[in-house]
């Protein structure tokens, strides 16, 4: 990107941006009904005051949604979007197959006290993490992505502090992609988000008056059989040797 400031000009190189994929899959209403029908089978008790842990099926051991035959059309569509995501990243999807490691419901009831936020975390076991929004209120919470270590501003530490209550005290003129450490997305019902599994993220409290239901999952990319002789990449678990560890 080329810029001009007063009499000075410069070329800016945006290095290592993180790509978050957002789409609205066709056939959303069919997928929505399929997930709603499976909700009873995968139900769990939600409890406030736990940093969001009790609002996720993962915390309750309900992590195998992808094994349900009724949901196979959705996961077939998910695979198509993973291919699109990889193509945008400049990769060759044909080298890989998608393995669903875990998938679970996230059910957040309305809470005016703001006690049902999901704290900042990542899914380090996965290559790609995804969220599908089955039913979310229009005024529902945003999902926030966190930089962790701010590459642009780290050398200057607190000099880049932005005062949210008093902009006149902020050295930062305006928040943008390059100087902020969080970025939020307001999802809509039917949206699909994908992002790197190591990416830190959180979800604000559901302070609306409606239930918020989504499905999350982790994906591993493994080499197809015809590419097992490559010196990089992960082989499918069917080729592994699994042995118990002694205590």
ABEGO torsion letter per residue (X at the ends): XBBBBEABBBBBBBBGBBBBBBBBBBGAAAAAAAAAAAAAAABBBBBBGAGGAAABAAAAGBAAAAABAAAAAAAAAAAAAAAAAAAAAGBBAAABBBBBABBBBBBBBBBAAGAABBBBBBBAABABBBBBBABBBAABBBBBBBAGBBAAAAAAEAAABBBAABAAABABABBBAAABABBBBBBBBGBBBBBBAABBBBBBBBABABBBBBBBBBBBBBBBAAAAABABEBBBAAABBBBBBBX
